Amino acid sequence: MGYVFRVRLASFFSGAATASFLGLYILYKDYKVAHESITQQVRSLHESLDRRISAVENLKRAETSEHVEATE
């Protein structure tokens, strides 16, 4: 095997490894951004649902207290 061929082969594999690591890093960062976005959306929906549940519970308490006062 010639010296030039070994140098080219080593250069090819080091370039392929560098490109692979860079590609994996970009995919990892993309995954983290997407995960954070989904987490924020779910948190927003959860807070909205909590507010709605609290409003329904308060309404139910008000109706129950009105019903108790009416029967007395």
Secondary structure, DSSP 8 states (H G I E B T S, - for coil): --HHHHHHHHHHHHHHHHHHHHHHHHHHHHHHHHHHHHHHHHHHHHHHHHHHHHHHHHHHHHHHHHHHHHH-
